[in-house]
């Protein structure tokens, strides 16, 4: 584990950029960026286009370590280069931004009010490659749709069990049990989730460190106690489908909670924009998300 990176994530002012759309969500991300599916004939062409999009974001002067602490990458992005450097090395050495890797393979079918992670059969090999590529931490996303105690416990159990394997490789896992923002019983789901997380945290060894990526909670400062746990490096929030302005407004009500936005970060960016217009749009978004994240 890189101690300098750990300290930056633990104490730095700013937010984490999520640039980790995977195979299933990449066409939608490209479409939002103004590149229709008719622009690519196969998966490789699609990944070339999305890497060009991510490279444009990362190389933009607006993508600045004064505001951005870390960036989450998809596996395909980790395995590509920017200006002759592996993407993670470019992020850290050229931009001062800590690199993370999305490691999950998507969501299983709904059961017991939740969607667990699909199996990750090549996890150990992927983690070994991540360490070789100088990745700091990982991310994996489950979804909670109903306040089902058994389902929520299953989600947290699976996340922490896989998290232990990630810790053993010297990486910091981001545990992401997302509560669906449209859930009819979101508040109760969040209460059950916090109880389950606290129970798992109490079982960690003293030197084991994790991060949490959670939906912006309905109750203000709801996760303040989790932020104080010595095992928790940082608690970050996903935008969850909210538009950027609404996500920022909600986030700003929670002291210590910082953003890890994906769609809300890239909102308004387009392949057709001039570099000047692109950088100006991204700069506005970065500064707005930063302001929402540094609320004391």
Secondary structure as GFF3:
##gff-version 3
##sequence-region A 1 296
A	DSSP	alpha_helix	3	11	.	.	.	ID=ss1
A	DSSP	beta_strand	15	19	.	.	.	ID=ss2
A	DSSP	alpha_helix	23	32	.	.	.	ID=ss3
A	DSSP	three_ten_helix	37	39	.	.	.	ID=ss4
A	DSSP	alpha_helix	43	59	.	.	.	ID=ss5
A	DSSP	beta_strand	68	73	.	.	.	ID=ss6
A	DSSP	alpha_helix	75	78	.	.	.	ID=ss7
A	DSSP	beta_strand	81	82	.	.	.	ID=ss8
A	DSSP	beta_strand	85	86	.	.	.	ID=ss9
A	DSSP	alpha_helix	87	89	.	.	.	ID=ss10
A	DSSP	pi_helix	90	95	.	.	.	ID=ss11
A	DSSP	beta_strand	98	102	.	.	.	ID=ss12
A	DSSP	beta_strand	114	115	.	.	.	ID=ss13
A	DSSP	alpha_helix	123	132	.	.	.	ID=ss14
A	DSSP	beta_strand	137	144	.	.	.	ID=ss15
A	DSSP	alpha_helix	149	168	.	.	.	ID=ss16
A	DSSP	beta_strand	172	179	.	.	.	ID=ss17
A	DSSP	alpha_helix	186	201	.	.	.	ID=ss18
A	DSSP	beta_strand	210	215	.	.	.	ID=ss19
A	DSSP	alpha_helix	224	227	.	.	.	ID=ss20
A	DSSP	beta_strand	232	238	.	.	.	ID=ss21
A	DSSP	alpha_helix	244	251	.	.	.	ID=ss22
A	DSSP	beta_strand	258	259	.	.	.	ID=ss23
A	DSSP	alpha_helix	263	266	.	.	.	ID=ss24
A	DSSP	alpha_helix	275	293	.	.	.	ID=ss25
###
